[in-house]
Amino acid sequence: MPIPAFNDNYIWALTVPGGNEVAVIDPGDANVVNRYLKENNLQLTTILITHHHQDHTGGVMQLCQQHPVKVYGPDNSPFEGITDKLTDGDKVELLGLTLNIKEVPGHTLDHISYYLAGPDPQLFCGDTLFLAGCGRLFEGSAEQMHRAMEYFRRLPDTTQIYCTHEYSLANLTFAAAVEPTNTHITEAIEHCTRLRESGQPTLPTDIATEKQINPFLRYSEAPVRQSAELFAGGPLTSEVAIFAMIREWKNQF
């Protein structure tokens, strides 16, 4: 369940059917979380943090003062409100669910994702993978973010992707510039436009869809490589170089 915050953030609420306990992911705003809890008669027990940026952590301290919660987050995070620190390969048990931790630096050096395996797999990936996009490289390298994308590409196609910003239409506009003849992108633009016009979020997306429309997962595809080389003005000899060039193009787009 998305809890809208600020201009384009989503704070995701994780619950299980029939239960009244809830975990929230990246609560940048405590007030919208508290309103959601009150309206749905839920008890906050857990906070999950993907990285230290203020729009993902700004509400944590207030929520900790008002609710008896554990705060999970990356071991190497500069954010000081984490009570239970996580590293690559760790598991978090909550609400009868098991979340698998993967370090995915690139956007920030402390970024992690939470993956729920099973018949309906779910990925909570913060600002790494977006619908038709990926996060800016504020602290990490293209090599690091490419490794994260490789991890995401290996997840089951049915994996639902819960990222934390409503960037979809802007990302799709760029994706269409990279691959102007990709009909999957055209269809995604039409679909997301209808959702936004009706006041609905465009998320979650899924891995199968992203493999069709997201240039940051399609760096091994010939049309993406050709567009990246055209932007670069010369040949690119590795997937990392193609990814880095697409990311730089997006920065300037």
C-alpha positions in Angstrom: 0.0 0.0 0.0 1.5 3.4 -1.0 1.4 6.3 1.4 2.0 9.4 -0.7 4.4 12.0 0.8 5.9 15.3 -0.4 5.6 15.9 -4.1 6.4 12.5 -5.5 7.5 10.1 -2.7 5.8 6.8 -1.8 6.2 5.3 1.7 5.2 1.7 1.3 3.2 0.0 4.1 3.7 -3.8 4.4 1.0 -5.7 6.1 -0.4 -9.3 6.1 -4.1 -10.1 5.6 -6.0 -10.2 8.9 -3.3 -8.6 10.9 -3.2 -5.1 12.5 0.6 -4.7 12.6 2.4 -2.9 9.8 6.0 -2.1 8.7 6.7 1.0 6.6 9.6 1.5 4.2 11.4 4.8 4.0 9.1 7.1 6.0 10.3 10.6 5.1 7.2 12.1 6.7 5.9 10.9 10.0 2.6 12.8 9.8 1.3 11.0 6.7 2.3 7.6 8.3 0.4 8.4 11.5 -2.6 9.5 9.5 -2.5 6.2 7.6 -2.2 4.2 10.9 -5.2 6.0 12.5 -7.4 5.7 9.4 -6.7 1.9 9.1 -6.5 1.1 12.8 -3.0 -0.3 12.5 0.0 -0.6 14.8 3.4 0.4 13.6 6.0 -2.2 14.6 8.9 -1.9 12.1 10.6 0.7 10.0 12.8 -0.4 7.0 15.3 2.1 5.6 16.9 1.7 2.2 19.4 4.6 2.4 20.1 7.8 4.4 18.5 10.6 2.3 16.3 12.9 4.2 13.2 12.2 2.2 13.5 8.5 3.2 14.5 9.0 6.9 13.0 12.4 7.9 10.1 10.9 9.8 11.9 8.1 11.6 12.7 9.9 14.9 9.2 11.2 15.4 7.7 7.7 14.7 10.2 6.1 17.2 9.0 8.6 19.8 5.4 7.7 19.2 5.6 4.0 18.5 7.6 1.0 19.9 9.4 0.1 16.7 12.6 -1.5 15.4 14.4 0.4 12.7 16.3 -1.7 10.2 18.7 -0.2 7.8 22.2 -0.5 6.2 25.1 -1.1 8.5 27.3 1.6 6.9 24.6 4.3 6.9 25.4 7.8 8.1 21.8 7.9 9.4 22.0 7.4 13.2 18.4 6.3 13.8 18.9 2.6 12.8 18.6 0.1 15.7 19.1 -3.1 13.7 21.9 -2.8 11.2 22.0 -5.0 8.0 24.6 -6.2 5.6 24.5 -8.1 2.3 22.9 -11.6 2.7 21.2 -10.8 6.0 17.5 -11.7 6.5 14.8 -9.8 8.3 11.9 -11.7 9.9 8.7 -9.7 10.4 5.0 -10.2 10.2 5.6 -13.8 9.5 7.6 -12.9 6.4 11.3 -13.2 5.5 13.0 -10.3 3.7 16.4 -10.9 2.0 18.9 -8.1 2.1 21.1 -7.1 -0.8 23.6 -4.2 -0.8 23.0 -2.2 -4.0 25.3 0.9 -3.7 25.3 3.4 -6.5 22.7 6.0 -5.7 24.3 6.2 -2.3 27.1 4.0 -0.8 24.8 2.7 2.0 21.8 1.6 -0.2 20.2 -1.7 0.4 17.1 -3.5 -1.0 14.6 -5.8 0.7 13.4 -8.8 -1.3 10.5 -11.0 -0.3 10.7 -14.3 -2.1 7.8 -16.7 -2.7 4.8 -17.1 -5.0 4.3 -13.4 -5.1 7.8 -11.9 -4.9 8.2 -8.3 -3.9 11.2 -5.9 -4.1 11.5 -2.8 -2.0 14.4 -1.0 -3.8 14.3 2.6 -2.6 16.0 4.9 -5.2 17.9 2.2 -7.2 15.4 0.8 -9.8 12.4 2.9 -10.9 9.8 2.2 -13.5 11.7 2.8 -16.7 14.6 4.4 -14.8 17.3 4.2 -12.1 18.6 6.5 -9.4 21.2 9.1 -10.0 24.8 8.2 -9.0 25.2 10.7 -6.1 27.9 8.7 -4.2 28.6 5.5 -6.0 29.9 4.5 -9.4 28.4 3.2 -12.6 30.1 -0.1 -12.0 28.3 -0.4 -8.6 24.9 0.5 -10.1 25.4 -1.8 -13.0 26.0 -4.7 -10.5 22.8 -3.7 -8.8 20.9 -3.8 -12.2 22.4 -7.3 -12.8 21.0 -8.5 -9.5 17.6 -7.1 -10.4 17.6 -8.6 -13.8 18.2 -12.1 -12.2 15.1 -11.8 -10.0 11.9 -13.7 -11.1 10.0 -11.9 -13.9 6.9 -11.8 -11.6 8.7 -9.7 -8.9 6.7 -6.6 -8.0 8.9 -3.5 -7.8 8.1 -1.1 -5.1 10.3 2.0 -5.6 9.8 5.3 -3.8 9.2 8.0 -6.4 6.5 8.7 -9.0 9.0 9.4 -11.8 7.4 7.0 -14.3 6.2 9.4 -17.0 9.4 11.4 -17.0 11.5 8.2 -17.1 9.4 6.8 -20.0 9.9 10.0 -22.0 13.6 9.4 -21.8 13.2 5.7 -22.5 11.4 6.6 -25.7 14.3 8.9 -26.7 16.7 6.0 -26.3 14.4 3.5 -28.1 12.0 5.4 -30.3 10.7 2.3 -32.0 10.1 0.2 -28.8 6.3 -0.3 -28.8 6.4 -1.6 -25.2 7.5 1.9 -24.1 4.7 3.5 -26.1 2.2 1.2 -24.5 3.6 2.0 -21.0 3.3 5.7 -21.6 -0.3 5.3 -22.5 -1.0 3.1 -19.5 0.8 5.3 -17.0 -0.8 8.4 -18.4 -4.3 6.9 -17.8 -3.3 6.0 -14.2 -2.0 9.5 -13.4 -5.0 11.2 -15.0 -7.3 9.1 -12.7 -5.2 9.9 -9.7 -3.6 6.5 -9.3 0.0 5.6 -8.8 1.9 4.0 -11.6 3.6 1.6 -9.2 4.3 -1.2 -8.5 5.9 -2.3 -11.8 7.5 -5.7 -12.3 10.8 -7.2 -13.5 9.3 -8.6 -16.8 7.9 -5.2 -17.8 11.2 -3.4 -16.9 13.1 -5.8 -19.1 11.0 -4.5 -22.0 11.0 -0.8 -21.3 13.8 0.2 -18.9 17.0 1.4 -20.7 18.9 0.8 -17.4 18.1 -2.9 -17.6 18.4 -3.1 -21.4 22.1 -2.1 -21.8 22.8 -5.5 -23.5 20.2 -4.8 -26.2 21.5 -3.5 -29.6 19.1 -0.5 -29.9 20.2 0.8 -26.5 23.9 0.3 -27.3 23.5 2.1 -30.6 21.7 5.0 -29.0 24.4 5.2 -26.3 27.2 5.2 -28.8 25.4 7.9 -30.8 25.2 10.0 -27.7 28.9 9.2 -26.8 30.1 9.9 -30.3 32.0 6.7 -30.5 32.0 3.0 -29.7 31.4 1.6 -26.2 33.1 -1.6 -25.4 31.3 -2.9 -22.3 27.9 -3.1 -20.7 29.2 -0.9 -17.9 30.3 1.8 -20.4 26.9 1.6 -22.1 25.1 1.9 -18.7 27.3 4.8 -17.7 26.6 6.7 -20.9 22.8 6.2 -20.7 22.9 7.4 -17.1 24.9 10.5 -18.2 22.5 11.1 -21.0 19.6 11.0 -18.6 21.4 13.5 -16.3 21.4 15.9 -19.2 18.0 15.1 -20.6 
